[in-house]
Amino acid sequence: MKPYLLQNDELKKLSAKISGWEIKSNHIEREFNFNNFIEAFSFMTKIALICEKHNHHPNWENVYSKLTIKLSTHDLGGITNLDQIIASEINVIFEK
C-alpha cells in the first residue's frame, strides 16, 4: 500500500476513527500508561511487530510505565493513511 497525505476533511474525521489519539499539525500522538515498566515494554514489543509489518516506524518515548507514541510519515511531511492504520491497530492491541 502506498501512503498518501490525509486531506483536511479526512483529518477532521480522524479523531472519531482513532479514539485516544490527538491530532497535531504534522503527526498524531497518544500517551499510554501501564502499571510498570514490564507492561509498557511488552506493549512496545507488540507495536514494534506491527510497525515492522508495515515498514513504518513511530517516534516514541518510554519512561518507566508511560509510553508516548507519535506517528507521522516524514517522507510525505505529515499524517497519512498509513499512520491512521497503525494507530487503529495499536488501539486494538491496547484494548485487549
Jmol script that loads the backbone (N, CA, C; Angstrom):
load data "model"
ATOM      1  N   MET A   1       0.827  -1.175   0.000  1.00  0.00           N
ATOM      2  CA  MET A   1       0.000   0.000   0.000  1.00  0.00           C
ATOM      3  C   MET A   1       0.877   1.245   0.000  1.00  0.00           C
ATOM      4  N   LYS A   2       0.537   2.159  -0.849  1.00  0.00           N
ATOM      5  CA  LYS A   2       1.287   3.403  -0.930  1.00  0.00           C
ATOM      6  C   LYS A   2       0.618   4.461  -0.048  1.00  0.00           C
ATOM      7  N   PRO A   3       1.382   5.044   0.875  1.00  0.00           N
ATOM      8  CA  PRO A   3       0.782   6.059   1.746  1.00  0.00           C
ATOM      9  C   PRO A   3       0.480   7.352   0.997  1.00  0.00           C
ATOM     10  N   TYR A   4      -0.566   8.028   1.454  1.00  0.00           N
ATOM     11  CA  TYR A   4      -0.914   9.345   0.923  1.00  0.00           C
ATOM     12  C   TYR A   4      -1.303  10.258   2.079  1.00  0.00           C
ATOM     13  N   LEU A   5      -1.003  11.527   1.929  1.00  0.00           N
ATOM     14  CA  LEU A   5      -1.351  12.509   2.962  1.00  0.00           C
ATOM     15  C   LEU A   5      -2.859  12.616   3.099  1.00  0.00           C
ATOM     16  N   LEU A   6      -3.320  12.660   4.340  1.00  0.00           N
ATOM     17  CA  LEU A   6      -4.735  12.875   4.583  1.00  0.00           C
ATOM     18  C   LEU A   6      -5.051  14.354   4.368  1.00  0.00           C
ATOM     19  N   GLN A   7      -6.170  14.608   3.734  1.00  0.00           N
ATOM     20  CA  GLN A   7      -6.599  15.974   3.456  1.00  0.00           C
ATOM     21  C   GLN A   7      -7.391  16.513   4.649  1.00  0.00           C
ATOM     22  N   ASN A   8      -7.656  17.810   4.656  1.00  0.00           N
ATOM     23  CA  ASN A   8      -8.305  18.466   5.793  1.00  0.00           C
ATOM     24  C   ASN A   8      -9.591  17.776   6.230  1.00  0.00           C
ATOM     25  N   ASP A   9     -10.455  17.427   5.290  1.00  0.00           N
ATOM     26  CA  ASP A   9     -11.710  16.773   5.658  1.00  0.00           C
ATOM     27  C   ASP A   9     -11.471  15.406   6.278  1.00  0.00           C
ATOM     28  N   GLU A  10     -10.458  14.679   5.809  1.00  0.00           N
ATOM     29  CA  GLU A  10     -10.111  13.375   6.384  1.00  0.00           C
ATOM     30  C   GLU A  10      -9.523  13.539   7.782  1.00  0.00           C
ATOM     31  N   LEU A  11      -8.713  14.587   7.967  1.00  0.00           N
ATOM     32  CA  LEU A  11      -8.125  14.848   9.280  1.00  0.00           C
ATOM     33  C   LEU A  11      -9.197  15.202  10.306  1.00  0.00           C
ATOM     34  N   LYS A  12     -10.226  15.922   9.880  1.00  0.00           N
ATOM     35  CA  LYS A  12     -11.311  16.292  10.793  1.00  0.00           C
ATOM     36  C   LYS A  12     -12.064  15.060  11.286  1.00  0.00           C
ATOM     37  N   LYS A  13     -12.181  14.036  10.469  1.00  0.00           N
ATOM     38  CA  LYS A  13     -12.899  12.810  10.821  1.00  0.00           C
ATOM     39  C   LYS A  13     -12.006  11.802  11.541  1.00  0.00           C
ATOM     40  N   LEU A  14     -10.723  12.073  11.555  1.00  0.00           N
ATOM     41  CA  LEU A  14      -9.756  11.112  12.084  1.00  0.00           C
ATOM     42  C   LEU A  14      -9.949  10.827  13.572  1.00  0.00           C
ATOM     43  N   SER A  15     -10.270  11.825  14.357  1.00  0.00           N
ATOM     44  CA  SER A  15     -10.436  11.631  15.804  1.00  0.00           C
ATOM     45  C   SER A  15     -11.478  10.579  16.119  1.00  0.00           C
ATOM     46  N   ALA A  16     -12.548  10.547  15.358  1.00  0.00           N
ATOM     47  CA  ALA A  16     -13.600   9.552  15.581  1.00  0.00           C
ATOM     48  C   ALA A  16     -13.133   8.148  15.206  1.00  0.00           C
ATOM     49  N   LYS A  17     -12.214   8.059  14.281  1.00  0.00           N
ATOM     50  CA  LYS A  17     -11.745   6.754  13.804  1.00  0.00           C
ATOM     51  C   LYS A  17     -10.667   6.153  14.698  1.00  0.00           C
ATOM     52  N   ILE A  18      -9.887   7.000  15.360  1.00  0.00           N
ATOM     53  CA  ILE A  18      -8.787   6.508  16.201  1.00  0.00           C
ATOM     54  C   ILE A  18      -8.882   7.166  17.579  1.00  0.00           C
ATOM     55  N   SER A  19      -9.792   6.662  18.378  1.00  0.00           N
ATOM     56  CA  SER A  19     -10.029   7.264  19.689  1.00  0.00           C
ATOM     57  C   SER A  19      -8.765   7.270  20.538  1.00  0.00           C
ATOM     58  N   GLY A  20      -8.625   8.327  21.305  1.00  0.00           N
ATOM     59  CA  GLY A  20      -7.487   8.472  22.201  1.00  0.00           C
ATOM     60  C   GLY A  20      -6.293   9.175  21.597  1.00  0.00           C
ATOM     61  N   TRP A  21      -6.275   9.317  20.288  1.00  0.00           N
ATOM     62  CA  TRP A  21      -5.149   9.961  19.613  1.00  0.00           C
ATOM     63  C   TRP A  21      -5.433  11.445  19.439  1.00  0.00           C
ATOM     64  N   GLU A  22      -4.408  12.253  19.632  1.00  0.00           N
ATOM     65  CA  GLU A  22      -4.516  13.700  19.447  1.00  0.00           C
ATOM     66  C   GLU A  22      -3.902  14.063  18.101  1.00  0.00           C
ATOM     67  N   ILE A  23      -4.648  14.834  17.337  1.00  0.00           N
ATOM     68  CA  ILE A  23      -4.152  15.259  16.029  1.00  0.00           C
ATOM     69  C   ILE A  23      -3.369  16.553  16.216  1.00  0.00           C
ATOM     70  N   LYS A  24      -2.113  16.507  15.851  1.00  0.00           N
ATOM     71  CA  LYS A  24      -1.235  17.687  15.897  1.00  0.00           C
ATOM     72  C   LYS A  24      -1.068  18.186  14.469  1.00  0.00           C
ATOM     73  N   SER A  25      -0.261  19.222  14.284  1.00  0.00           N
ATOM     74  CA  SER A  25      -0.111  19.812  12.952  1.00  0.00           C
ATOM     75  C   SER A  25       0.487  18.842  11.932  1.00  0.00           C
ATOM     76  N   ASN A  26       1.450  18.015  12.352  1.00  0.00           N
ATOM     77  CA  ASN A  26       2.079  17.111  11.372  1.00  0.00           C
ATOM     78  C   ASN A  26       2.241  15.680  11.880  1.00  0.00           C
ATOM     79  N   HIS A  27       1.537  15.343  12.979  1.00  0.00           N
ATOM     80  CA  HIS A  27       1.588  13.974  13.488  1.00  0.00           C
ATOM     81  C   HIS A  27       0.363  13.707  14.368  1.00  0.00           C
ATOM     82  N   ILE A  28       0.167  12.429  14.679  1.00  0.00           N
ATOM     83  CA  ILE A  28      -0.838  12.053  15.662  1.00  0.00           C
ATOM     84  C   ILE A  28      -0.101  11.485  16.858  1.00  0.00           C
ATOM     85  N   GLU A  29      -0.680  11.654  18.039  1.00  0.00           N
ATOM     86  CA  GLU A  29       0.038  11.320  19.263  1.00  0.00           C
ATOM     87  C   GLU A  29      -0.920  10.733  20.296  1.00  0.00           C
ATOM     88  N   ARG A  30      -0.407   9.752  21.022  1.00  0.00           N
ATOM     89  CA  ARG A  30      -1.195   9.184  22.121  1.00  0.00           C
ATOM     90  C   ARG A  30      -0.264   8.759  23.238  1.00  0.00           C
ATOM     91  N   GLU A  31      -0.723   8.972  24.456  1.00  0.00           N
ATOM     92  CA  GLU A  31       0.016   8.543  25.644  1.00  0.00           C
ATOM     93  C   GLU A  31      -0.680   7.310  26.230  1.00  0.00           C
ATOM     94  N   PHE A  32       0.123   6.330  26.589  1.00  0.00           N
ATOM     95  CA  PHE A  32      -0.371   5.103  27.201  1.00  0.00           C
ATOM     96  C   PHE A  32       0.283   4.958  28.572  1.00  0.00           C
ATOM     97  N   ASN A  33      -0.513   4.570  29.556  1.00  0.00           N
ATOM     98  CA  ASN A  33       0.011   4.375  30.908  1.00  0.00           C
ATOM     99  C   ASN A  33      -0.239   2.936  31.350  1.00  0.00           C
ATOM    100  N   PHE A  34       0.772   2.355  31.973  1.00  0.00           N
ATOM    101  CA  PHE A  34       0.729   0.970  32.407  1.00  0.00           C
ATOM    102  C   PHE A  34       1.052   0.899  33.896  1.00  0.00           C
ATOM    103  N   ASN A  35       0.981  -0.285  34.454  1.00  0.00           N
ATOM    104  CA  ASN A  35       1.266  -0.450  35.879  1.00  0.00           C
ATOM    105  C   ASN A  35       2.755  -0.437  36.192  1.00  0.00           C
ATOM    106  N   ASN A  36       3.566  -0.822  35.189  1.00  0.00           N
ATOM    107  CA  ASN A  36       5.003  -0.891  35.434  1.00  0.00           C
ATOM    108  C   ASN A  36       5.753  -0.910  34.099  1.00  0.00           C
ATOM    109  N   PHE A  37       7.064  -0.952  34.197  1.00  0.00           N
ATOM    110  CA  PHE A  37       7.911  -0.926  33.013  1.00  0.00           C
ATOM    111  C   PHE A  37       7.735  -2.181  32.151  1.00  0.00           C
ATOM    112  N   ILE A  38       7.607  -3.337  32.778  1.00  0.00           N
ATOM    113  CA  ILE A  38       7.470  -4.587  32.021  1.00  0.00           C
ATOM    114  C   ILE A  38       6.226  -4.559  31.150  1.00  0.00           C
ATOM    115  N   GLU A  39       5.117  -4.073  31.664  1.00  0.00           N
ATOM    116  CA  GLU A  39       3.886  -3.963  30.863  1.00  0.00           C
ATOM    117  C   GLU A  39       4.077  -2.994  29.698  1.00  0.00           C
ATOM    118  N   ALA A  40       4.720  -1.863  29.967  1.00  0.00           N
ATOM    119  CA  ALA A  40       4.963  -0.872  28.909  1.00  0.00           C
ATOM    120  C   ALA A  40       5.866  -1.452  27.833  1.00  0.00           C
ATOM    121  N   PHE A  41       6.927  -2.125  28.252  1.00  0.00           N
ATOM    122  CA  PHE A  41       7.870  -2.686  27.289  1.00  0.00           C
ATOM    123  C   PHE A  41       7.242  -3.825  26.487  1.00  0.00           C
ATOM    124  N   SER A  42       6.424  -4.617  27.121  1.00  0.00           N
ATOM    125  CA  SER A  42       5.713  -5.695  26.422  1.00  0.00           C
ATOM    126  C   SER A  42       4.813  -5.114  25.333  1.00  0.00           C
ATOM    127  N   PHE A  43       4.110  -4.046  25.663  1.00  0.00           N
ATOM    128  CA  PHE A  43       3.248  -3.371  24.690  1.00  0.00           C
ATOM    129  C   PHE A  43       4.088  -2.824  23.538  1.00  0.00           C
ATOM    130  N   MET A  44       5.219  -2.228  23.855  1.00  0.00           N
ATOM    131  CA  MET A  44       6.103  -1.693  22.815  1.00  0.00           C
ATOM    132  C   MET A  44       6.570  -2.791  21.862  1.00  0.00           C
ATOM    133  N   THR A  45       6.849  -3.966  22.404  1.00  0.00           N
ATOM    134  CA  THR A  45       7.279  -5.093  21.573  1.00  0.00           C
ATOM    135  C   THR A  45       6.187  -5.487  20.587  1.00  0.00           C
ATOM    136  N   LYS A  46       4.948  -5.533  21.054  1.00  0.00           N
ATOM    137  CA  LYS A  46       3.823  -5.854  20.168  1.00  0.00           C
ATOM    138  C   LYS A  46       3.677  -4.795  19.076  1.00  0.00           C
ATOM    139  N   ILE A  47       3.846  -3.541  19.447  1.00  0.00           N
ATOM    140  CA  ILE A  47       3.730  -2.441  18.487  1.00  0.00           C
ATOM    141  C   ILE A  47       4.865  -2.506  17.468  1.00  0.00           C
ATOM    142  N   ALA A  48       6.041  -2.866  17.929  1.00  0.00           N
ATOM    143  CA  ALA A  48       7.190  -2.968  17.024  1.00  0.00           C
ATOM    144  C   ALA A  48       6.911  -3.960  15.899  1.00  0.00           C
ATOM    145  N   LEU A  49       6.241  -5.049  16.209  1.00  0.00           N
ATOM    146  CA  LEU A  49       5.924  -6.049  15.183  1.00  0.00           C
ATOM    147  C   LEU A  49       4.936  -5.498  14.153  1.00  0.00           C
ATOM    148  N   ILE A  50       3.969  -4.739  14.612  1.00  0.00           N
ATOM    149  CA  ILE A  50       3.019  -4.092  13.687  1.00  0.00           C
ATOM    150  C   ILE A  50       3.755  -3.122  12.778  1.00  0.00           C
ATOM    151  N   CYS A  51       4.585  -2.299  13.368  1.00  0.00           N
ATOM    152  CA  CYS A  51       5.303  -1.276  12.594  1.00  0.00           C
ATOM    153  C   CYS A  51       6.247  -1.911  11.581  1.00  0.00           C
ATOM    154  N   GLU A  52       6.892  -2.972  11.977  1.00  0.00           N
ATOM    155  CA  GLU A  52       7.798  -3.653  11.053  1.00  0.00           C
ATOM    156  C   GLU A  52       7.015  -4.257   9.884  1.00  0.00           C
ATOM    157  N   LYS A  53       5.834  -4.804  10.183  1.00  0.00           N
ATOM    158  CA  LYS A  53       4.982  -5.380   9.139  1.00  0.00           C
ATOM    159  C   LYS A  53       4.641  -4.322   8.075  1.00  0.00           C
ATOM    160  N   HIS A  54       4.423  -3.095   8.517  1.00  0.00           N
ATOM    161  CA  HIS A  54       4.070  -2.012   7.605  1.00  0.00           C
ATOM    162  C   HIS A  54       5.297  -1.223   7.126  1.00  0.00           C
ATOM    163  N   ASN A  55       6.487  -1.579   7.643  1.00  0.00           N
ATOM    164  CA  ASN A  55       7.717  -0.840   7.348  1.00  0.00           C
ATOM    165  C   ASN A  55       7.526   0.662   7.598  1.00  0.00           C
ATOM    166  N   HIS A  56       6.931   0.954   8.744  1.00  0.00           N
ATOM    167  CA  HIS A  56       6.620   2.339   9.123  1.00  0.00           C
ATOM    168  C   HIS A  56       6.780   2.432  10.636  1.00  0.00           C
ATOM    169  N   HIS A  57       7.684   3.263  11.099  1.00  0.00           N
ATOM    170  CA  HIS A  57       8.102   3.221  12.490  1.00  0.00           C
ATOM    171  C   HIS A  57       7.789   4.526  13.217  1.00  0.00           C
ATOM    172  N   PRO A  58       7.328   4.411  14.460  1.00  0.00           N
ATOM    173  CA  PRO A  58       6.922   5.593  15.221  1.00  0.00           C
ATOM    174  C   PRO A  58       8.103   6.291  15.880  1.00  0.00           C
ATOM    175  N   ASN A  59       7.841   7.499  16.280  1.00  0.00           N
ATOM    176  CA  ASN A  59       8.698   8.160  17.263  1.00  0.00           C
ATOM    177  C   ASN A  59       8.020   7.850  18.593  1.00  0.00           C
ATOM    178  N   TRP A  60       8.776   7.316  19.519  1.00  0.00           N
ATOM    179  CA  TRP A  60       8.167   7.032  20.807  1.00  0.00           C
ATOM    180  C   TRP A  60       9.134   7.272  21.937  1.00  0.00           C
ATOM    181  N   GLU A  61       8.541   7.464  23.104  1.00  0.00           N
ATOM    182  CA  GLU A  61       9.323   7.717  24.302  1.00  0.00           C
ATOM    183  C   GLU A  61       8.724   6.897  25.429  1.00  0.00           C
ATOM    184  N   ASN A  62       9.578   6.184  26.123  1.00  0.00           N
ATOM    185  CA  ASN A  62       9.140   5.368  27.253  1.00  0.00           C
ATOM    186  C   ASN A  62       9.877   5.819  28.499  1.00  0.00           C
ATOM    187  N   VAL A  63       9.108   6.191  29.516  1.00  0.00           N
ATOM    188  CA  VAL A  63       9.673   6.497  30.820  1.00  0.00           C
ATOM    189  C   VAL A  63       8.901   5.646  31.828  1.00  0.00           C
ATOM    190  N   TYR A  64       9.574   4.646  32.331  1.00  0.00           N
ATOM    191  CA  TYR A  64       9.032   3.664  33.260  1.00  0.00           C
ATOM    192  C   TYR A  64       7.707   3.088  32.753  1.00  0.00           C
ATOM    193  N   SER A  65       6.579   3.547  33.268  1.00  0.00           N
ATOM    194  CA  SER A  65       5.295   2.943  32.896  1.00  0.00           C
ATOM    195  C   SER A  65       4.506   3.776  31.890  1.00  0.00           C
ATOM    196  N   LYS A  66       5.104   4.849  31.412  1.00  0.00           N
ATOM    197  CA  LYS A  66       4.422   5.731  30.453  1.00  0.00           C
ATOM    198  C   LYS A  66       5.082   5.611  29.076  1.00  0.00           C
ATOM    199  N   LEU A  67       4.235   5.497  28.071  1.00  0.00           N
ATOM    200  CA  LEU A  67       4.711   5.417  26.689  1.00  0.00           C
ATOM    201  C   LEU A  67       3.971   6.464  25.863  1.00  0.00           C
ATOM    202  N   THR A  68       4.708   7.281  25.144  1.00  0.00           N
ATOM    203  CA  THR A  68       4.124   8.256  24.231  1.00  0.00           C
ATOM    204  C   THR A  68       4.523   7.859  22.819  1.00  0.00           C
ATOM    205  N   ILE A  69       3.516   7.745  21.953  1.00  0.00           N
ATOM    206  CA  ILE A  69       3.758   7.364  20.559  1.00  0.00           C
ATOM    207  C   ILE A  69       3.333   8.512  19.654  1.00  0.00           C
ATOM    208  N   LYS A  70       4.201   8.852  18.718  1.00  0.00           N
ATOM    209  CA  LYS A  70       3.909   9.858  17.695  1.00  0.00           C
ATOM    210  C   LYS A  70       4.048   9.197  16.333  1.00  0.00           C
ATOM    211  N   LEU A  71       3.010   9.331  15.523  1.00  0.00           N
ATOM    212  CA  LEU A  71       3.025   8.763  14.177  1.00  0.00           C
ATOM    213  C   LEU A  71       2.947   9.868  13.138  1.00  0.00           C
ATOM    214  N   SER A  72       3.821   9.784  12.160  1.00  0.00           N
ATOM    215  CA  SER A  72       3.855  10.721  11.051  1.00  0.00           C
ATOM    216  C   SER A  72       4.621  10.056   9.915  1.00  0.00           C
ATOM    217  N   THR A  73       4.293  10.432   8.710  1.00  0.00           N
ATOM    218  CA  THR A  73       5.035   9.924   7.560  1.00  0.00           C
ATOM    219  C   THR A  73       5.990  11.028   7.126  1.00  0.00           C
ATOM    220  N   HIS A  74       7.213  10.943   7.614  1.00  0.00           N
ATOM    221  CA  HIS A  74       8.194  12.005   7.393  1.00  0.00           C
ATOM    222  C   HIS A  74       8.463  12.261   5.913  1.00  0.00           C
ATOM    223  N   ASP A  75       8.490  11.192   5.114  1.00  0.00           N
ATOM    224  CA  ASP A  75       8.768  11.344   3.684  1.00  0.00           C
ATOM    225  C   ASP A  75       7.732  12.217   2.985  1.00  0.00           C
ATOM    226  N   LEU A  76       6.489  12.185   3.489  1.00  0.00           N
ATOM    227  CA  LEU A  76       5.420  12.972   2.873  1.00  0.00           C
ATOM    228  C   LEU A  76       5.120  14.247   3.657  1.00  0.00           C
ATOM    229  N   GLY A  77       5.727  14.394   4.816  1.00  0.00           N
ATOM    230  CA  GLY A  77       5.598  15.629   5.577  1.00  0.00           C
ATOM    231  C   GLY A  77       4.314  15.788   6.363  1.00  0.00           C
ATOM    232  N   GLY A  78       3.722  14.671   6.804  1.00  0.00           N
ATOM    233  CA  GLY A  78       2.510  14.818   7.603  1.00  0.00           C
ATOM    234  C   GLY A  78       1.846  13.496   7.922  1.00  0.00           C
ATOM    235  N   ILE A  79       0.560  13.585   8.192  1.00  0.00           N
ATOM    236  CA  ILE A  79      -0.240  12.435   8.609  1.00  0.00           C
ATOM    237  C   ILE A  79      -0.817  11.755   7.371  1.00  0.00           C
ATOM    238  N   THR A  80      -0.615  10.442   7.303  1.00  0.00           N
ATOM    239  CA  THR A  80      -1.078   9.692   6.135  1.00  0.00           C
ATOM    240  C   THR A  80      -2.049   8.584   6.544  1.00  0.00           C
ATOM    241  N   ASN A  81      -2.600   7.943   5.535  1.00  0.00           N
ATOM    242  CA  ASN A  81      -3.467   6.792   5.751  1.00  0.00           C
ATOM    243  C   ASN A  81      -2.736   5.680   6.497  1.00  0.00           C
ATOM    244  N   LEU A  82      -1.445   5.553   6.294  1.00  0.00           N
ATOM    245  CA  LEU A  82      -0.660   4.537   6.979  1.00  0.00           C
ATOM    246  C   LEU A  82      -0.574   4.828   8.479  1.00  0.00           C
ATOM    247  N   ASP A  83      -0.436   6.080   8.849  1.00  0.00           N
ATOM    248  CA  ASP A  83      -0.441   6.457  10.264  1.00  0.00           C
ATOM    249  C   ASP A  83      -1.784   6.100  10.899  1.00  0.00           C
ATOM    250  N   GLN A  84      -2.849   6.332  10.178  1.00  0.00           N
ATOM    251  CA  GLN A  84      -4.191   6.006  10.658  1.00  0.00           C
ATOM    252  C   GLN A  84      -4.339   4.499  10.872  1.00  0.00           C
ATOM    253  N   ILE A  85      -3.866   3.708   9.928  1.00  0.00           N
ATOM    254  CA  ILE A  85      -3.959   2.248  10.025  1.00  0.00           C
ATOM    255  C   ILE A  85      -3.188   1.744  11.239  1.00  0.00           C
ATOM    256  N   ILE A  86      -1.971   2.228  11.406  1.00  0.00           N
ATOM    257  CA  ILE A  86      -1.149   1.772  12.524  1.00  0.00           C
ATOM    258  C   ILE A  86      -1.752   2.205  13.853  1.00  0.00           C
ATOM    259  N   ALA A  87      -2.254   3.418  13.936  1.00  0.00           N
ATOM    260  CA  ALA A  87      -2.908   3.883  15.170  1.00  0.00           C
ATOM    261  C   ALA A  87      -4.105   3.000  15.503  1.00  0.00           C
ATOM    262  N   SER A  88      -4.872   2.626  14.505  1.00  0.00           N
ATOM    263  CA  SER A  88      -6.023   1.743  14.717  1.00  0.00           C
ATOM    264  C   SER A  88      -5.578   0.378  15.234  1.00  0.00           C
ATOM    265  N   GLU A  89      -4.529  -0.157  14.652  1.00  0.00           N
ATOM    266  CA  GLU A  89      -4.015  -1.460  15.090  1.00  0.00           C
ATOM    267  C   GLU A  89      -3.452  -1.377  16.507  1.00  0.00           C
ATOM    268  N   ILE A  90      -2.807  -0.275  16.843  1.00  0.00           N
ATOM    269  CA  ILE A  90      -2.295  -0.077  18.206  1.00  0.00           C
ATOM    270  C   ILE A  90      -3.463  -0.040  19.187  1.00  0.00           C
ATOM    271  N   ASN A  91      -4.532   0.662  18.829  1.00  0.00           N
ATOM    272  CA  ASN A  91      -5.703   0.725  19.714  1.00  0.00           C
ATOM    273  C   ASN A  91      -6.280  -0.653  19.982  1.00  0.00           C
ATOM    274  N   VAL A  92      -6.346  -1.489  18.956  1.00  0.00           N
ATOM    275  CA  VAL A  92      -6.891  -2.842  19.128  1.00  0.00           C
ATOM    276  C   VAL A  92      -6.052  -3.620  20.139  1.00  0.00           C
ATOM    277  N   ILE A  93      -4.752  -3.553  20.018  1.00  0.00           N
ATOM    278  CA  ILE A  93      -3.871  -4.273  20.950  1.00  0.00           C
ATOM    279  C   ILE A  93      -4.018  -3.715  22.367  1.00  0.00           C
ATOM    280  N   PHE A  94      -4.110  -2.407  22.506  1.00  0.00           N
ATOM    281  CA  PHE A  94      -4.224  -1.797  23.825  1.00  0.00           C
ATOM    282  C   PHE A  94      -5.533  -2.181  24.501  1.00  0.00           C
ATOM    283  N   GLU A  95      -6.580  -2.335  23.730  1.00  0.00           N
ATOM    284  CA  GLU A  95      -7.901  -2.637  24.305  1.00  0.00           C
ATOM    285  C   GLU A  95      -8.063  -4.105  24.686  1.00  0.00           C
ATOM    286  N   LYS A  96      -7.136  -4.970  24.270  1.00  0.00           N
ATOM    287  CA  LYS A  96      -7.223  -6.405  24.625  1.00  0.00           C
ATOM    288  C   LYS A  96      -6.911  -6.640  26.073  1.00  0.00           C
TER     289      LYS A  96
END
end "model"
wireframe off; spacefill off
backbone 0.3
color backbone group
